[in-house]
């Protein structure tokens, strides 16, 4: 564990397996209460140092981190492939996104500022001049998932450092090794002791300590809605940024360019075995093109290579655990028993679940109503565009949606009506650029990520007013 600039062992540890071969990649120490207290104290010292470090120096640190990640991208991608089971090309794309995330944070570190407030807008305040400044909130508690073990860590750590906050990071126990590599890289880049502290352990122990500790000013969490709700209920008055789940939808109108839509839907639904909160899950297709779309998406999906994630031609690797593969196998079996039809896939072998396409589904089936987090898409016909918008909204989630249409009026109707954090026109819901505001509504979360927007969450406004008497 990285505590105060030093790598410390623990009394207990756990194994991290290669998700394809099962071989042990390493053993990682488990945090106990004593080490957690050390992490808090060093994070307090780190905050004192970072918050008093000029922004140009924080920017330089983040820029150097970005460069070091870039220089090691092949080996980092291989490590992600091993511990997360992510196909190499997709892992490499994640590393390249992390390069950008740190670069964006470097740029934004130099643009933290307030603005003036026209005090003379209020009678009696004609001789006052007002402005506000932004100051870092304090220690950020970052809790990250397995599916983007480098870039989602970057989206919490880089922004916090840019804003002048120190971090206590608890990465997923399924994919902790890449976080260790990032800690080493940031130390090499010149991060001061205590700026980043990394601890490992279960969510119901170490995670709960982070959530409950009053010395931590903000919790940034990416994970399930159930855990997000618990954080909201138990975190007291500290700030929270919650990036939660979704059953993301795409609408394919009868005017859509299918040459564009088909490969994007396949990529968005099956990359990394569908283990992304913005994976394509529900595809609503106009009835006039439903048969053609179905034929084409199955033809395209059958081209996918399933196998060893380190092979550069692999498109779909194993799911993160066999338990998760068995879960989706059970959900699909239940859907079939309720009337759903498997058009392709629907089979499991150990941790692998074949890319699967369903139809004849209902909105109350688990494969529709819940977040599948698996290589599975469902096709649903619609007759009227307004009906399709209502079907997309028929969800407890609201993260992102995709719309394929050549009709500008329908595009803006979707933007206006769909209750999500982001609408992607002529693209799938899976699209994300790392500098854009990213987050959801309803049970998909609170607050926004995206470098500038996360930094706004990680700073407090302080109003200053001069009375020119």
Residue pairs with C-beta under 8 A, 6 or more apart in sequence:
1 7
1 8
1 9
1 10
1 29
1 31
1 35
1 39
1 197
1 198
1 199
1 200
2 8
2 180
2 183
2 187
2 196
2 197
2 198
3 35
3 38
3 39
3 42
3 197
3 199
4 38
4 39
4 41
4 42
4 45
4 46
4 193
4 194
4 197
5 42
5 187
5 192
5 193
5 194
6 193
8 29
8 35
8 38
9 29
10 29
10 30
10 31
10 32
10 35
10 200
11 29
11 30
11 32
12 29
12 30
12 32
13 27
13 28
13 29
13 30
14 27
14 28
14 30
14 173
14 200
15 24
15 26
15 27
16 24
16 25
16 26
16 27
16 28
16 83
16 174
16 175
16 176
16 177
17 23
17 24
17 25
17 83
18 24
18 25
18 82
18 83
19 82
19 83
19 84
19 85
19 309
19 317
19 318
19 320
19 321
19 351
20 82
20 85
20 308
20 309
20 310
20 317
20 318
20 351
25 82
25 83
25 177
26 177
28 173
28 176
28 177
28 180
28 200
29 200
30 200
30 201
30 206
31 39
31 170
31 199
31 200
31 201
31 206
33 209
35 199
36 199
36 206
36 209
39 168
39 197
39 199
40 139
40 168
40 213
40 215
40 216
42 193
42 194
42 197
43 139
43 166
43 167
43 168
43 194
43 197
44 139
44 166
44 194
44 215
45 193
45 194
46 166
46 167
46 192
46 193
46 194
46 195
46 196
46 197
47 136
47 138
47 139
47 164
47 165
47 166
47 194
49 166
49 192
49 193
49 194
49 195
50 58
50 136
50 161
50 164
50 165
50 166
50 192
50 195
51 135
51 136
51 164
51 165
53 164
53 192
55 109
55 110
55 112
55 164
56 109
56 110
58 109
58 161
58 162
58 164
59 106
59 107
59 109
59 110
59 162
60 106
60 190
61 161
61 186
61 189
61 190
61 191
62 102
62 103
62 105
62 106
62 109
62 158
62 161
62 162
62 189
63 102
63 103
63 106
64 189
64 190
65 102
65 158
65 185
65 186
65 189
65 191
66 99
66 100
66 102
66 103
66 106
68 185
68 188
68 189
69 76
69 95
69 98
69 99
69 102
69 182
69 185
70 96
70 99
72 181
72 185
73 92
73 95
73 96
73 99
74 92
76 91
76 95
76 150
76 178
76 181
77 88
77 91
77 92
77 94
77 95
78 88
78 91
78 310
79 177
79 178
79 181
80 86
80 91
80 94
80 95
80 149
80 150
80 175
80 178
81 87
81 88
81 91
81 309
81 310
81 317
82 309
82 310
83 149
83 174
83 175
83 176
83 177
83 178
84 91
84 146
84 147
84 149
84 174
84 175
84 178
84 320
85 273
85 309
85 317
85 318
85 319
85 320
85 351
86 94
86 272
86 309
86 317
87 271
87 272
87 309
87 311
87 314
87 315
87 316
87 317
88 309
88 310
88 311
88 312
88 314
89 312
89 314
90 271
90 272
91 309
94 148
94 150
94 151
95 150
95 151
97 151
97 154
97 434
98 150
98 151
98 154
100 434
100 435
101 151
101 154
101 155
101 158
101 434
101 451
102 154
102 158
104 158
104 434
104 435
104 451
104 452
105 158
105 159
105 161
105 162
105 451
105 455
106 162
108 159
108 162
108 451
108 452
108 455
109 161
109 162
109 163
111 452
112 134
112 162
112 163
112 164
112 455
112 459
113 133
113 134
114 131
114 132
114 133
114 134
114 461
115 131
115 132
116 129
116 130
116 131
117 130
117 131
117 132
117 463
117 465
118 130
119 125
119 126
119 128
119 129
119 130
119 465
120 126
120 128
127 467
127 468
127 469
128 465
128 466
128 467
128 468
129 465
129 466
129 468
130 463
130 464
130 465
130 466
131 463
131 464
132 461
132 462
132 463
132 464
133 461
133 462
133 464
134 456
134 459
134 460
134 461
134 462
135 164
135 459
135 460
135 462
136 163
136 164
136 165
136 458
136 459
136 460
137 163
137 165
137 217
137 218
137 239
137 458
137 459
137 460
138 165
138 166
138 215
138 216
138 217
138 218
139 165
139 166
139 167
139 168
139 215
139 216
139 217
139 218
140 156
140 160
140 165
140 166
140 167
140 168
140 216
140 217
140 218
140 219
140 220
140 458
141 167
141 168
141 170
141 210
141 211
141 213
141 216
141 218
141 219
141 220
142 153
142 156
142 157
142 160
142 167
142 168
142 169
142 170
142 220
142 221
143 170
143 203
143 207
143 210
143 219
143 220
143 221
143 222
143 223
144 152
144 153
144 156
144 169
144 170
144 171
144 172
144 179
144 222
145 152
145 172
145 222
145 223
146 172
146 174
146 175
146 275
146 320
147 272
147 275
147 276
147 277
147 320
148 276
149 171
149 172
149 175
149 176
149 178
149 179
150 178
150 179
150 182
151 434
152 222
153 169
153 171
153 178
153 179
153 182
154 182
155 434
155 449
155 451
155 454
156 167
156 169
156 220
156 222
156 454
157 167
157 169
157 182
157 186
157 196
158 451
159 449
159 451
159 454
159 455
159 458
160 166
160 167
160 220
160 458
161 167
161 191
161 195
161 196
162 451
162 455
163 455
163 458
163 459
164 459
165 217
165 218
165 458
166 194
166 195
166 196
166 197
167 195
167 196
167 197
168 197
168 198
168 199
168 210
168 216
169 179
169 196
169 197
169 198
169 199
170 198
170 199
170 200
170 201
170 203
170 206
170 207
170 210
171 178
171 179
171 198
171 200
173 200
173 201
173 202
174 320
174 321
176 200
179 198
180 198
183 196
183 198
186 195
186 196
199 206
200 206
201 207
203 227
207 227
208 234
210 216
210 219
211 219
211 230
211 231
211 234
211 235
212 234
212 235
212 236
214 236
214 238
216 238
217 238
217 239
218 238
218 239
218 240
218 241
218 457
218 458
219 231
219 235
219 238
219 239
219 240
219 241
220 240
220 241
220 454
220 457
220 458
221 227
221 228
221 231
221 240
221 241
221 242
221 243
222 243
222 244
222 277
223 243
223 244
224 244
224 245
225 244
225 245
225 396
225 397
225 443
225 444
228 242
228 244
228 443
228 445
228 446
231 240
231 242
232 240
232 242
232 446
239 457
239 458
240 446
240 447
241 439
241 445
241 446
241 447
241 448
241 449
241 454
241 457
242 445
242 446
242 447
243 277
243 438
243 439
243 440
243 444
243 445
243 449
244 277
244 397
244 399
244 440
244 443
244 444
244 445
245 277
245 371
245 373
245 397
245 399
245 443
245 444
246 277
246 278
246 281
246 371
246 397
246 398
246 399
246 400
246 429
246 440
246 444
247 281
247 282
247 368
247 369
247 370
247 371
247 372
247 395
247 397
248 277
248 278
248 279
248 280
248 281
248 282
248 397
248 399
248 400
248 401
248 402
248 429
248 430
249 281
249 282
249 283
249 284
249 391
249 392
249 395
249 401
249 402
249 429
250 261
250 265
250 268
250 280
250 282
250 283
250 284
250 401
250 402
250 403
250 404
250 428
250 429
251 284
251 382
251 385
251 388
251 389
251 392
251 401
251 402
251 403
251 404
251 405
251 414
252 258
252 261
252 265
252 283
252 284
252 285
252 286
252 289
252 293
252 404
253 286
253 385
253 388
253 403
253 404
253 405
253 406
253 407
253 410
254 286
254 288
254 289
255 405
255 406
255 407
255 410
256 286
256 289
256 404
256 405
256 406
256 426
257 404
257 406
257 426
258 289
258 292
258 293
258 296
260 404
260 426
261 293
261 404
262 293
262 296
262 297
262 300
263 300
264 402
264 427
264 428
264 430
265 280
265 283
265 297
265 377
265 428
266 297
266 300
266 301
266 304
267 428
267 430
268 278
268 279
268 280
268 402
268 428
268 429
268 430
268 431
269 279
269 280
269 281
269 283
269 301
269 355
269 375
269 376
269 377
270 301
270 304
270 315
270 316
270 355
270 375
270 377
271 279
271 315
271 316
271 430
272 317
273 316
273 317
273 318
273 319
273 353
273 374
273 375
274 281
274 372
274 373
274 374
274 375
274 376
275 319
275 320
275 373
275 374
276 373
276 430
277 371
277 373
277 399
277 444
278 399
278 400
278 429
278 430
278 431
278 432
279 372
279 373
279 429
279 430
280 377
280 402
280 428
280 429
280 430
281 368
281 371
281 372
281 376
281 377
281 378
282 368
282 377
282 378
282 380
282 391
282 392
283 297
283 377
283 378
283 379
283 380
284 380
284 381
284 382
284 388
284 391
284 392
285 293
285 294
285 379
285 380
285 381
285 382
286 381
286 382
286 383
286 385
286 388
287 381
287 382
287 383
290 379
290 381
293 379
294 343
294 357
294 359
294 379
297 357
297 377
297 379
298 343
298 344
298 357
301 344
301 345
301 355
301 357
302 344
304 315
304 316
304 355
305 311
305 313
305 314
305 315
305 316
306 314
306 315
306 316
306 317
306 352
306 354
306 355
307 314
307 316
307 317
308 314
308 317
309 317
309 318
316 352
316 355
316 375
317 352
318 325
318 350
318 351
318 352
319 325
319 328
319 351
319 352
319 353
319 374
320 351
321 351
322 350
322 351
324 351
324 373
324 374
325 348
325 350
325 351
325 352
325 353
325 374
326 348
327 374
328 348
328 353
328 372
328 373
328 374
328 376
329 348
329 353
331 366
331 367
331 370
331 372
332 340
332 342
332 346
332 356
332 358
332 367
332 376
334 365
334 366
335 358
335 361
335 365
335 366
335 367
336 342
336 346
338 362
338 365
339 360
339 362
340 358
340 359
340 360
340 361
340 362
340 365
340 367
340 378
341 358
341 359
341 360
342 356
342 357
342 358
343 357
343 358
343 359
343 379
344 354
344 355
344 356
344 357
345 353
345 354
345 355
345 356
345 357
345 375
345 376
346 354
346 356
347 353
347 354
348 354
353 374
353 375
353 376
354 375
355 375
355 376
356 374
356 375
356 376
356 377
357 376
357 377
357 378
357 379
358 367
358 376
358 377
358 378
358 379
359 378
359 379
359 380
361 367
361 368
361 378
361 380
362 368
363 369
363 391
363 394
366 372
367 376
367 378
368 378
369 395
369 396
371 397
380 391
382 388
382 391
385 405
385 410
385 413
386 413
389 413
389 414
389 417
389 418
392 401
392 418
392 420
393 417
393 418
393 419
395 442
396 442
396 443
397 440
397 442
397 443
397 444
398 419
398 420
398 421
398 440
398 441
398 442
398 443
398 444
399 420
399 421
399 422
399 429
399 439
399 440
399 444
399 445
400 420
400 421
400 422
400 423
400 424
400 429
400 430
400 431
400 432
400 440
401 414
401 418
401 420
401 422
401 423
401 424
401 429
402 423
402 424
402 427
402 428
402 429
402 430
402 431
403 410
403 411
403 414
403 423
403 424
403 425
403 426
404 426
405 411
405 414
405 425
405 426
411 425
414 423
414 425
415 423
415 425
419 441
419 442
420 440
420 441
420 444
421 437
421 438
421 439
421 440
421 441
421 444
421 445
421 448
422 429
422 436
422 437
422 438
424 431
432 438
434 450
434 451
435 450
435 451
435 452
436 450
437 448
437 449
437 450
437 452
437 453
438 448
438 449
438 450
438 453
439 445
439 446
439 447
439 448
439 449
439 450
439 453
447 454
447 457
448 454
448 456
448 457
